[in-house]
Amino acid sequence: MKTPREVAESYWAAECRRDLDAVLDHYHEDAIVHPPSGPPFIGRTGIADFYRDEMRDYPGLEVDIVHEVRDGDEAALEWEAVLVDQEGVRHAFRGVNVVRVREDRFEWVRAYYDPTAVG
């Protein structure tokens, strides 16, 4: 069984490649993603809508995990990221994802970051 960090590292590698199918493979069919604001994205279809829009608006992404606190299948992963928009402008920001994994996939993700920091 993979640790939450291992799942997150694989997920972020797929997201940095902007590979939507590979990103979605990291989620259970009934997974829930809680963004920093607004309603949650439920199931792969809803989660796909979020990523599709982000990947369209920001064709580049870099992510580094800088700290981890883990308790079994749950973890808080502090990260630093850079989104690159269509014009090549880099938007640096940081946050924390609190995650739970089951059978090597995300069951749920709660993302905490300042959404105004990315444009």
N, C-alpha and C positions, 0 to 999 in steps of 0.2 A: 504494500500500500504506500502511495506517495504521501509525503507530508504536505500541509497547506502551502508551505513555501515552494516546494517542488512543483506543485500544480500552478501556483502563481507565476513562477519563473517561466514555465512552459507557455502559459497563457499570454504573458506579456511579450514573449518572443514572437508568438503568432500575431499579436496585436501590432507589434512594431513592424512586422512584415506586411501588415494591413491585409491579412488573410482571414476574411470573415468566417469562412467555413471552419478553419482551424480554431479560431476564437470560440465559436459556438460549441465545438467539440469539448470544450473545457467546462461546459455547463450541463447539468441534468436537464431533462426535458421540462421539468416543472420548477426549475430554479427561479430565484427571485433576486433582482439587482435593485438595491435602494440607492439612488443617486443622492447627491448632497441636498437637492431640493426637488420638489415635484413628486408625483406618484411613482411607485416602484414599477419596474419592468418585470412582467411575469411570463415565464416560459420562454423557450428559445425564440419564438416568433417576435414577442415583444422586445426581448433583449437584442435581437438582430436589428430592429428598427433603430435603436440607440446607436449601435456600432456603425450601421450603414451611414447614418447622418454624420457621425464623427469622422469616419474615414473619408467621406466626401469633402468635408470642410477642412480637414487637417490630414493631408496625405503623408505626413511624416510624424513619427513618434519615437522618442527615446525614453526608457524607464530604467531606474536603478533602485533596488530595494536597499534601504540604508539602515533599517532596524526591524527586528522581529521579536514579538512576544507570542509564545505558543503555549497552548494547553490542549493536547491531544489533537482532535480533528478541527480545532479552531485556532485562529491566529489573527493578530493585528500586525499588519505589514506597513511600515512607514516607507514611503517612496518619494523620489524626486523624478520629475518628468519634464520633457520638453515636447510640446506639440508644434509642428511646423505647418503653417497655413498655406493656402494656394499661392500666395505671393512670396513664399520663402521666409516669412517673418517667424522667428522662434519665440514661443511663449513658454517660459519656464514657470513651473509651479510645483507644489509638493502637497502631499496628503497622506492619508492612512486608509487602507482597506481592511475591514474586519471581515473575515471569511470563515465559512464552514465547508469542509470537504467531506464527501462520502463516495467511496469507491472511485477515488482518483479524479473526481469532478467536483466543481462548486455546487453546493446545495443552495447557498445564498452568499451575497456580497453586499456589504454596506460601505459605500465610498464617502469619505469625508475630505473635502477640499473646498477652496474658495472658487466657485465657478466663474467669478468675475476676473480671475487671474488669467484666464485663457481667452480673453477677447471679449 
